[in-house]
Amino acid sequence: MAHNRPNPDDRSDNVEKLQDMVQNTIENIEKAHETMQFSSPEERANIEAKNERREEAIAAMRAEMKDEAAAREHGYQ
């Protein structure tokens, strides 16, 4: 029986991971905008709502990036 041990907390690349996530989310928003021109009004409304949630997620990821960058400057391990 394997023992499940948690992985050590490696925050060294969190800022970079978050930046990649922000970039991917921005690309998804752009792709969704392109799709909207071929969508029905109902689909368009759904896409707009999803893009609003994506914008909120980007804001949260950017705030977390600031926190991680500050933690990095203060020498977390």
N, C-alpha and C positions, 0 to 999 in steps of 0.2 A: 504494500500500500504506500503510495507516494505521499510525502508530506508537502502540503502547500505552504510555502513560505512566501511572504510578500517580497516583491522586488525592492531593492533599496531605492530611496527617493532621490532620483537623479534629475535635478532641475536645470542642469547645465545648458540644455538646448531648448528650454521651454519658450524663450522669446522667438527663436527661429521657427519652432513648430507653430506657434501662434501666428507668426507672420505668414507662413505658408497657408494656414487655415483662412486667414483674412483674404489672401490673394485668391484662393479657390472659391471663396464665397462671392467675391466681387465678380469673378468669371461666371459663376452660376447666375448672378443677377443679370449680367450682360446677355447670356444665352437666353434667359427667360424673356428679356425684352425683345430679342429677335423672334422668339416663338410667338409672342403676343400678336404680331401682325397676322398670323394665320389662325388665331384662336377665336372661339365664339365669345360673346360678351360674358357669359358665365365663367368660362375658362380664364378669360382676361382678368376678371375680378379675383379669381383664386390665385393667379400668378402675382397680381399686385399685392394681395394680402401676404403671400409667402415672401415676396421681396421686402415687404416692411419688416417681417420677422427676421429676415437675413440682415437687414440694416441694423436692427437692434442687436443681433448677435455680433456683428462687426464692432459695434460700439463697446460691447462687453469684452470682446477679445482684445481690443486696443487698450482698454483700462487694465486688463490683466497683464498685458505686455508691459505697461508702465510699472506695475507692481513687481513683475519678475525682473525687469531691468534694474529697478531700485534695489531689490534683494541681491542681485548679482553684484552691484556696486558695493554693497555692504558685506560682501564676502560669504554668502551662504555656501555650504558644502553639499 
